[in-house]
Amino acid sequence: MCGIVGYVGQEHRAVDVLIDGLRRLEYRGYDSAGVAILAEQAIEVRRAKGKLINLEGVLRENPLEGNMGLGHTRWATHGKPSERNAHPHRAGSVVIVHNGIIENYRELRAELEALGAEIVSDTDTELIAHLINGQIREGKDLMTAVRNACARLVGSYALGAMSDTDPAHLVAAKNGGSPIIVGKGEKQAFLGSDIPAILPYTREIVTLWDGDFALLSTDGFEVVDMEGNPLERDFMTIQWDPVSAERGGYDHFMQKEIFEQPRAITDTIGTRVNEADLSVDLDGIEFSREEADGLRSISLVACGTASYACHVGKYMIEQLAGIPCEVDLASEFRYRSPILGPDCMVVPVSQSGETADTLAALREGKGQGARILSVCNVRESTIARESDDVLYTHAGPEIGVASTKAFVTQVVALYLLALKLAQIRGLLQGDDLSERLHDLMRLPRLVEKTLGLDREIAAIARRYFKAEDFLFLGRGIMFPIAMEGALKLKEISYIHAEGYAAGEMKHGPIALIDENMPVVVIANSGPLFDKLVSNLEQVRARDGRVIAVATEGSVELADKANEVIHIPDLGDFLTSILAVVPLQLLAYHVATLRGTDVDQPRNLAKSVTVE
């Protein structure tokens, strides 16, 4: 969840690289920030509570010079946000930055204090620095000291370490769900917790695996295992333009990413659909007819926004492929003792591929012999590596904490999976399959058309942004879209919002409805439309203010809703993707009118890599 950057080289001032990288990673944590720079054989540390701008002020008053260093932006787990708990942490000659949670920190702290260590923070990270420093005092080199210290740790970590005793090297280490990458350039090397941090400086990147250690110097880097044996890790050549990780003229990353959705959907569909021969190719992921027919169940597991994508996917897979689906919050999955086996498939869905709870659910499924097919946006992420098959979304970097293009590409990927399974099982073919493939290919253009409603939705936001509560209603596949709309609004505007199945309104939520309650109703055409109109009239009877998202051609809502937003009709499943776009825009405009930090909402981080 925290952001890490490291640099050693001759081409740049380390502080410039670190601050630039931390700025790109600030979405990962913003409770505090700090840097450590090796200057004239001694490491100096600067830290500040709050956002990165506070650290930049400290550095203006007390600048640092040097060509090697570590930086960190923190999302607090152990210890409240404060300068004292900010990273980097020092113990003797050692300075360390860390992302993750050390589960045996109580035992380690008691042991270190008994040996006379002076521990000055409330964090688990400082204990790692003391362990490494103890090894160096015994005569170990930095890499050996880090490996020996990590052998004592229980939990997850992605860390960077440096020492006054070794002015030529940084060491990186990884275990558990916390990601770390290393990259090289001409007489320089980099480390980071996400690609955008170092992308302006190198495109040659290696993702460390669990148990990997990397020694960085001006000659590049080498990767070893826990015993110090050399490892071969494949380089990725990153194709992203650095500008793609910048706002590109938009006011916020979230706004930019909402408008990038047509491109993201196009890239996710890619060459996977061939309308000419009515085929779906999932990049080589194959099922025999026997395997597809033999699937007893599919378990879709995810957290947050991705879990709502799973709920949409459940409708698609069950109704098209005829295979029973369960949707579980990944944080609850293994604790309910799910009954799985070789005739089950577990589908973890994660934007980052590093979500700790989703990774744990994957491992639960794998341990019970289920096939693991993950939906993921990041190649070489932990979830991708540990899966039997990976269906990649191609959303590109998503910087805004509140997911938008990640969500729609996850739904598209699950729709492709549903089509593939349905085709293999002989449930979808001929004209029906042709029509569905054609509609899927039309989807990016119709999302772009829906984005043309932005000005209209901004005007609606101006009429309702002062409300303190919102209710979102939908039926069928639009129920999870309603939940996703509510989540977006509460994440970035801090307005209390709830998403409900419309038929449940009279079983509780109707008590909340009055003239101050805006109710967003997703009223798409279909067999449940008349029932939804009935729910809508119940809202109006209690003076609730109705904002309806309806498909084009619908005239029944003109006198039943205060506002009507018309979207294209793309059938029973894909209209759900079109329906979420106005909800994203509504949340965005309400939040900007309320003056909140849209890209970095309070208390949230982009990738939740700890339980």
Summary of the structure (lengths in Angstrom):
residues: 611
radius of gyration: 25.4
end to end distance: 10.8
largest distance: 80.8
contacts: 2325
relative contact order: 0.09
helix: 40%
strand: 25%
